[in-house]
Amino acid sequence: MLTMSNIEELVTDISRFEAIISEWDESQRCVVVGLQRSIEELHKEALTRLIKSLKQESMTALRHAVEDEVVYGVLLYHELVKQPLQQRIQIALDEVRPGLNNHYGDVELVAVKPPDTVEVRLTGSCSHCAASNLTLSELVEQTIQDHCPEIKQVVAVR
């Protein structure tokens, strides 16, 4: 089993190799990228099959495995797990913030109400703006739903 020190070494090696490859000509980089893509697809397929097998045998074992930060990171890289809901909501809000900030407004997450509702608060000039309902539905709600399809309702609270 790899230690944190070994993992940090691997990450350093990857960064070093990426720096070397970045200086190669385009055709050489294409070969490396093709090799990398093929290896990653093979790993993704193997991990997908492993997850399916584990799901049939023991969801507890699968959940326990995903709690390991290295396992979680690799599965996240291969898009086999999602980031936690709260984190995806924050990413969505961070995406809309620059537009709101241009109008001296902002948005903050108030609560996540399972199974499908999020409460947000528009602040600054957005909290009193006549177009705040439009901002909420057209910008904030749509962006949250793009990142979190399981969210069906975004509610503004004061």
KAZI-V307284 format. One record per residue. D_FIRST is the distance of its C-alpha to the first C-alpha in whole Angstrom. Layout:
# KAZI-V307284
D_FIRST
D_FIRST
This chain:
# KAZI-V307284
0
4
7
10
11
9
10
14
14
13
16
18
18
19
22
23
23
25
27
28
29
31
33
34
37
37
36
33
32
33
31
28
28
29
26
23
25
25
21
21
24
22
18
21
22
19
18
22
22
19
20
23
22
20
24
26
24
22
23
21
18
18
19
17
14
16
16
13
14
11
12
16
16
15
18
20
20
21
24
22
23
25
25
27
30
31
29
31
34
34
33
36
38
37
38
42
42
44
47
47
47
50
52
51
49
46
44
42
40
41
40
38
40
38
38
40
41
41
43
44
46
48
49
51
54
52
53
56
57
59
56
53
53
53
50
48
49
49
46
44
44
43
40
39
39
38
35
35
37
36
39
42
44
44
47
48
49
51
